[in-house]
Every structure is written in structure tokens, then in C-alpha cells.
């Protein structure tokens, strides 16, 4: 038996993921996920009345050439 979360069934989630992959491409999806998570976190802290918001530092990947 498949568990549904509201209107989001596993089949619907799969279709949405495929459409997002086609529209944005595989390179942009992680960036969109990070931005969505940060927005949700800020929204939660604003609704709870927290005055301080944790700043998220971006970590840039560095390529190290092995010789």
C-alpha cells in the first residue's frame, strides 16, 4: 500500500520531478532545492517569532588536481 501525503502520491511526485528536470536541467535542481529549503527555514522562523535568522554560508567546491 502506498502512503499519500495530502494530494502528493508517489506517482505525482515522480511526474513533478521529471517535469522539473526537463525544465531546469540537472545542474540547477540542487541550487533550487537549497533555495527552497532556505526559504522554508526563514518562513518557519518568521512565523515562530524568532528575531535572529541564522546566516547560511555558501561552501564553494574546490577542485584539487592530483599529480
C-alpha positions in Angstrom: 0.0 0.0 0.0 1.4 3.4 -0.9 1.2 6.2 1.6 -0.1 9.5 0.3 0.7 12.9 1.8 -2.3 15.0 1.0 -2.5 15.2 -2.8 1.1 14.1 -3.3 1.2 10.5 -4.3 4.5 8.8 -5.3 3.3 8.8 -8.9 2.6 12.6 -8.8 5.9 13.3 -7.1 7.7 11.4 -9.9 5.9 13.3 -12.6 6.7 16.6 -11.0 10.3 15.6 -10.6 10.6 14.6 -14.3 9.0 17.9 -15.4 11.3 19.9 -13.2 14.3 18.0 -14.5 13.2 18.8 -18.1 12.6 22.5 -17.4 15.6 23.3 -15.2 18.1 20.7 -16.1 20.2 18.5 -13.7 22.6 21.3 -12.9 20.1 23.7 -11.4 18.0 21.3 -9.4 20.4 21.2 -6.4 20.5 25.0 -6.3 16.7 25.2 -6.4 16.5 22.7 -3.6 18.8 24.7 -1.4 17.0 27.9 -2.1 13.6 26.3 -1.3 15.0 24.8 1.9 16.4 28.2 3.0 13.1 29.9 2.2 11.1 27.4 4.2 13.5 27.7 7.1 13.2 31.5 7.1 9.4 31.3 6.8 9.3 29.0 9.9 11.5 31.2 11.9 9.4 34.3 10.9 6.1 32.6 11.9 7.5 31.4 15.2 8.6 34.9 16.1 12.4 34.3 16.2 14.2 37.6 15.8 17.5 36.2 14.7 18.0 34.3 11.4 20.9 32.0 11.0 23.0 33.0 8.1 24.0 30.2 5.8 27.5 30.4 4.4 27.9 29.0 0.9 30.6 26.5 0.5 32.2 26.5 -2.9 33.7 23.3 -4.1 37.4 23.4 -4.9 38.9 21.0 -7.5 42.2 19.6 -6.4 44.3 18.2 -9.2 46.1 15.1 -8.1 49.5 14.8 -9.7 
